[in-house]
Amino acid sequence: MTTVGFIGAGRIGGTLARLAVEAGYNVVLSNSRTPKTLNDQVAALGEKARAGTPTEAATAGDIVVVSIPLRAYPTVPVEPLIGKPVLDTCNYYPQRDGQIAVLDTDSTTSSHLMAKHLIGAHVVKAFNNIYFKNLASLPRPAGAPDRSALPIAGDDESAKAAATTFINAIGYDVVDAGPLEAGRMFQVGTPAYVAPYGGPDNEAGTPAGTDTIRAALQAAKQ
Ligand SMILES: NC(=O)c1ccc[n+]([C@@H]2O[C@H](COP(=O)([O-])OP(=O)(O)OC[C@H]3O[C@@H](n4cnc5c(N)ncnc54)[C@H](OP(=O)(O)O)[C@@H]3O)[C@@H](O)[C@H]2O)c1
């Protein structure tokens, strides 16, 4: 069975870990502290979950989710992620992350910064545009009329295929926005960012299907 490694196990990482376990995946959680600080979280997830260091989570994962404050991206282990799909949930919030000049000038994207650091990994931008409580409440079985869709962007087709399999398994359809550069269409401040699914003022969430997300991505181009 596929193992999903988690570098960061907070609101988004922790929510994804629970959805992954419910879908039958094994998970390895990590944070910036010691694995034992994740004992309660791992116990709540059951026998498919364990804790490790970021290097252990990266090594164990067939797919690895990086879900940390963006400012911490230079600490993500590089070598164990070579050749692997890495799902990057991170967003740039200067008030939390500090000013990052190349993002302030829009000369690159947060996912390109991650990819530049993770030489040899196949970074796919995913899960960055949905509020964590909506992520928890909106999964639906395949084919359900109110199933929501999540956009992805990445330069490696096999990594996007792996991301698509995972996202489908945890209850969402996928809209492939294109190469990593297309992640701009669902980064912070775009029409596809958070609002289509409800956001913090609507914790139960509003289903946003493929057509809705495609339209939101299209609107970002205009
Ligand atoms: N919250 C949302 O609804 C949401 C939605 C979409 C995307 N995002 C983005 O996803 C990322 C994570 O957001 P979040 O809300 O889940 O954050 P969070 O609740 O603060 O969780 C962050 C996690 O990362 C860990 N961490 C911090 N520095 C680390 C490091 N250097 N190495 C390994 N783990 C580290 C933290 O654990 P310790 O501090 O204990 O180490 C914690 O487990 C952010 O970039 C955010 O902008 C958030």
The ligand as a Gaussian input file, in Angstrom:
#p B3LYP/6-31G(d) Opt

LIG

0 1
 N       -4.673000      26.601000       7.081000
 C       -5.230000      26.496000       5.862000
 O       -6.471000      26.428000       5.739000
 C       -4.353000      26.393000       4.642000
 C       -4.978000      26.105000       3.426000
 C       -4.203000      25.903000       2.275000
 C       -2.815000      26.045000       2.338000
 N       -2.230000      26.391000       3.516000
 C       -0.756000      26.529000       3.516000
 O       -0.214000      25.266000       3.881000
 C        0.933000      25.461000       4.724000
 C        0.644000      24.846000       6.086000
 O       -0.461000      25.546000       6.643000
 P       -1.157000      25.072000       7.998000
 O       -2.309000      25.984000       8.193000
 O       -1.359000      23.608000       7.985000
 O       -0.021000      25.447000       9.053000
 P        0.081000      25.000000      10.565000
 O       -1.232000      24.554000      11.079000
 O        0.812000      26.090000      11.267000
 O        1.027000      23.704000      10.486000
 C        2.351000      23.800000      10.043000
 C        3.040000      22.469000      10.305000
 O        4.374000      22.550000       9.835000
 C        5.259000      22.133000      10.880000
 N        6.542000      22.758000      10.626000
 C        6.901000      24.051000      10.780000
 N        8.171000      24.239000      10.381000
 C        8.614000      23.035000       9.960000
 C        9.851000      22.574000       9.458000
 N       10.881000      23.401000       9.269000
 N        9.974000      21.248000       9.140000
 C        8.945000      20.399000       9.326000
 N        7.740000      20.782000       9.804000
 C        7.584000      22.082000      10.124000
 C        4.543000      22.534000      12.141000
 O        4.947000      21.828000      13.250000
 P        5.877000      22.444000      14.420000
 O        5.662000      23.925000      14.434000
 O        5.411000      21.743000      15.625000
 O        7.214000      22.048000      13.950000
 C        3.129000      22.112000      11.781000
 O        2.977000      20.709000      11.929000
 C        1.164000      26.968000       4.787000
 O        2.128000      27.339000       3.826000
 C       -0.205000      27.555000       4.468000
 O       -0.132000      28.845000       3.918000
 C       -2.965000      26.538000       4.676000

